[in-house]
């Protein structure tokens, strides 16, 4: 299976500036799924880096933090242990898995790895965009506001 490297920037902002509606996405995907991600990028205001190899994906995870990481379970050398390792990595952001076919085993793997979704390949731009935009709205963690009594210094 062949992969390709592509960089796409949907905005002219400097990379270190916070983006109000977008994010950075790291991907290891077959060419058709990669093309869908690149097609989704401008409409979702995403900066995308597609790794050509698993080694490149792992180096990029070490190099910087990503808003989301999208990995195809059909990629060469991607197995359960690796998916869990990626899911636990602090720089991976939201994990989205893709697969040529869906199964209970893959759904359970996604749950163990903390993945937000397993999407069937070929990907549709709408499904991918919905998952990614949902991540920006919801985030990986939900903050629970402190109660009014705690803010006022009361012991409740």
N, C-alpha and C positions, 0 to 999 in steps of 0.2 A: 504494500500500500504506500502511495506517495503522498507527502504533505508539502505544503509550501509556506513560506514566510511572507507575511504582509504586515505593514503598519498602516493604520488609517486613523486620521485625526478628523473628527467631525467639527471641531471648533479651532479657532486661532488662539485660544488662551494658552498661557504659559503652563506647562505641565504641573508645576508645583502649586498653582492657584486652585482653590476649591471650586468644583463645578456644581452649580445648584441642581441640575437635572440629569447629569450624566454620570459617567464613571469610567473606570478602566477595566477592560476584560482581557484575560489571558485565555487562550484556547489551544487545544490539541485536537484537531478535527480532520476528518477526511475532506477532500477538496469541495464536494458539494455542500456539506454542512458549513465549511469555512466561508464559502461564498454567501451563504444565507446570513451568517453572522456579520460579514462585511456589508451586506445589503441593509441589515438592520441598524448598523452603527450610526449613520447620519440621522435617521429618524428618532433614535433614542439618545442622541448626543453622547456616543460612546467612543472612547479611544480603545482600539483593539490591537493586540499583538498575538499573532498566530505562530506558535512554535512549530518548527519543522520536525523536531524529534522529541522524544520523551526527556532526554537529557537537557535539551534547551528549555523545556517547560520547567523542569526542576531548578535549573539555574535562574530562570526568571522569578520563580517563587522565592528564592533566596535573596535576589537582588532588590526587590521592592514589594510593597503591599499592593494588592489588586482589589477592586470592588467585587469582582466575580471571576471565577475560573470555570471554564466549560471544557469538559473532557469526554471524548468518545470512548465508550467501553470496547469499541471495535479497533482502537488504535493498537499498534504493535507494542507489546510488553506491558500493557495496562492490565493489571490483575486486581483481585480484591484487596490484597495488602497495600498495593500502591494507592488505590482509590481512598482507602482509610487514611493513609499517610498524608495525602493531599488534603483531605477533609479536615485533618487535625492541624494542618500547617497554619500558623497565624497570619501569613500573608495571602492566603488563598481567597479570602473574602467568601462570598456566597458560592457554593459549589453546585453546578448544574451538570448532570451526566446526560449523555446521549447514547443511544444504542440502535443497532440495525433492527433489533427485535426486543420487545419488552417481555419480561418474565417475572415470576414471583421472586426468584433468586436475585435478580437485578434490583427489584424494588426493596428487598430486604437489605441488600448491600448499600443502596442509597440511604436507607434509614440509619444503618450502622455508621456510615461515613458522615452523616449530618447533611446530606445533599438536599437542596430545596426541591429538586425535581429530577425525574428521568424522562427525557423526551425522545420520542421515536424518530429515527432517521428514515427518510429525509426530513430535515427540519423545515418547518414553515416559519417565515419571518414573523408572522403574528404571534405564534406560540412562544418563540424565543423572546420577542420584544416584551410580551406580557409578563413572562417570568422575570426578565431582567428589571423592568420598570417596577414590578412588585417588590423586588429586592430593595430598590432605592426608597420606596415608600415605607416598607416595613422594617428594613434593615435586618441584621443577623440577630440582634438582641433587642428586646423591648424594655425600655426604662419604665419603671414603676415610680410614679411621683410619690414623694414623701407626703405623709398625711399632714393636715393643717396643724394638728397638735404638736407634731415633731418640729415643724417649722417655727412655731411660736416658743419652742423650748419646753413644752409640757412633757411630762413623763406619762405616757398612756399605756 
